[in-house]
Amino acid sequence: MTVPDFLIQPSTNPLSDAEREKLLASPGFGRYFTDHMVTIAYKDGAWQRGEVKPYGPLSLAPSASTLHYGQSIFEGFKAFTQPDGSIGMFRPDANAERFNRSAARLAMPAIPPELFLKAADELVRIDQAWVPKNVGESLYMRPLMIATDPFLGVRPSLEYLFVLIASPAGAYFPQGVKPVTVWISEDYVRAAPGGTGEAKCAGNYAASLLAQAQALDKGCDQVVWLDAVHREYIEEMGGMNLFFVYKEDGQTVVATPELTGTLLPGITRQSLLELGKQLGFITREQKLTVRNWRDDIASGRMTEVFACGTAAVITPVGKVKAHGFEFAINNGENGPVTMALREALLAIQHGTAPDTRGWMHKI
Ligand SMILES: *Cc1c(COP(=O)(O)O)cnc(C)c1O
């Protein structure tokens, strides 16, 4: 498909170079937004012309159905400054695909991947000065789609708005990578079979906040989700996928819970299954119960655990707590397999290792 040119309305009062550089010196995560955004409306069964315009409030009817019935999906990917000064995005085509799977689950229209990618290219092009330059830093891209019908009847909306905003992201661990403590949630579940767990929809996050608050209350950083049916199988950690490292017959095995329909299929997860093989590890998708987890740590067969996702890349898990027990992993320290995978992925994203799989999308 050929995508029509976007309507470009540059901001008349972008941040000055000095102000922007001040924000970029310590951007944190999701706090500051670039000068522009992209919007694309969907009506009469078709996507309208894309628009690049100043970042600012949206105008929405109070009756807009997204506000009532939650037809709302999003994505997250990153743009990195490359060694030659150009900008590369990590696997945005995979995000476009997943966006459309999420859309299908929420009875929303698909957006042509070419249109999704053009939105990303146009926004990075106009706000290129906002892409941080240091290792570990990036421009976080946040596409979303909401239902905009001004109608209180319960049915899929006929009109939608696609929006893309961008936010500079600093190194997730400015003081160096540090393992997190997790709380196994036995009181709440994230996703049930037949539900929306596979979709990146806003409602999944709303439903997770109370469990996350409980985890904090228990002195933990993050919640670990169990399957809704048996309340036994490990699924994910917060908004990240989990990996378990084993030593088996002198081999290193890097394993992750298999996709059952209630896990979010992470692009970082998929990338690490491929990268792990390249680093000489055996990679595996499997089921794993809480009991297996405790036993395999106790026996020494499992040596490391980490979580992965776009925002934090890889986060080691150093301690696990639940009602009635707790245990440490690798003495609460960063493990070598975790750190090797982290380095390998960051090197591809920053363009310091060859991109043999065509993961980087240059603009
Ligand atoms: C987005 C997300 C992930 C991670 O996906 P990536 O594509 O690796 O960023 C994992 N779990 C949940 C619940 C998510 O929403």
PDBQT file of the ligand as one rigid body, heavy atoms in Angstrom, charges set to zero:
ROOT
HETATM    1  C1  LIG A 401       4.158  -4.875  26.719  1.00  0.00    +0.000 C 
HETATM    2  C2  LIG A 401       4.124  -6.014  27.673  1.00  0.00    +0.000 A 
HETATM    3  C3  LIG A 401       5.190  -6.935  27.783  1.00  0.00    +0.000 A 
HETATM    4  C4  LIG A 401       6.512  -6.766  27.076  1.00  0.00    +0.000 C 
HETATM    5  O1  LIG A 401       6.429  -6.709  25.698  1.00  0.00    +0.000 OA
HETATM    6  P1  LIG A 401       7.640  -6.108  24.843  1.00  0.00    +0.000 P 
HETATM    7  O2  LIG A 401       7.161  -6.215  23.455  1.00  0.00    +0.000 OA
HETATM    8  O3  LIG A 401       8.820  -6.941  25.112  1.00  0.00    +0.000 OA
HETATM    9  O4  LIG A 401       7.823  -4.700  25.320  1.00  0.00    +0.000 OA
HETATM   10  C5  LIG A 401       5.038  -8.013  28.634  1.00  0.00    +0.000 A 
HETATM   11  N1  LIG A 401       3.917  -8.187  29.362  1.00  0.00    +0.000 NA
HETATM   12  C6  LIG A 401       2.889  -7.319  29.298  1.00  0.00    +0.000 A 
HETATM   13  C7  LIG A 401       1.674  -7.561  30.138  1.00  0.00    +0.000 C 
HETATM   14  C8  LIG A 401       2.947  -6.207  28.453  1.00  0.00    +0.000 A 
HETATM   15  O5  LIG A 401       1.920  -5.350  28.401  1.00  0.00    +0.000 OA
ENDROOT
TORSDOF 0
